[in-house]
Amino acid sequence: MHKLSSYEQLQYHRERRTKAREDIAKMNSQAQAFNNIQVQKSIAMGDIVSRVAMARMVSKKA
């Protein structure tokens, strides 16, 4: 690294920062997708619990 000219070092660091930004953006996208899956799963579980509770209430009244 120290054998490179100042300009080459600057270019090298720019490329590394650009690659790091791309990697971070990709990880953020994956994390958001996973979060969306978890939210949808939680909503579905809530719906199931609610339906079971309603079914139990209806069966007790009958």
Secondary structure by P-SEA (a helix, b strand, c coil): cccccaaaaaaaaaaaaaaaaaaaaaaaaaaaaaaaaaaaaaaaaaaaaaaaaaaaaaaaac
